[in-house]
Amino acid sequence: MKKFFSVAATAALLLSSCADKANNTYQVAGTAAWDGLEEGQQVVLINMSNRDTLGVSDIKEGKFEFNGSADTASVVLAQVDRRHAVQFILEPGVINVDIANRTSAGTPLNDVLANFKSAVDSCETSEAYKEVLLNSYKQNEQNLVGQMIWGDMLYYLDYNEMVALLETAQPAV
């Protein structure tokens, strides 16, 4: 009976270990379609924090894919050439990326990023844009979306506003 329990316990540990790894997996399901795009061109996935290449995928029938695991979320760039690229957040789950429209969605942080980009697109004045930047940053100051917004805010904030926001900023900011 002891032998059975230890085998069962070992099997349970192995299964939970596999489940944990499965929870860290990501799939980037991408589309790439624009005039001049040639079948077989490559998409390069680049980690923006250290510029490491995470993978290369061929475009087939306007689609590409990356698969892997991510213990922590990171900002990445899917790039075909200098004119065709999109930044998004690599995190567990299925991430739908459209290079031509520079969009990403399907996972929690990418959905937040998509909502932010949509709000920015609806801005008609620089004051409205600044308000969207500040509100979105404050809602996301502890995640990677906030980190991505920070760079844009530097052009719209005065020194005192930046210092006040830095008091609660995440280390990457």
Secondary structure, DSSP 8 states (H G I E B T S, - for coil): -HHHHHHHHHHHHHHHHHHHHHHTEEEEEEE---TT--TT-EEEEEETTT--EEEEEE-BTTEEEEEEE-SS-EEEEEEEETTEEEEEEE-SEEEEEETTTTEEESSHHHHHHHHHHHHHHT--SHHHHHHHHHHHHHHTTTSHHHHHHHHHHTTT--HHHHHHHHTT--TT-
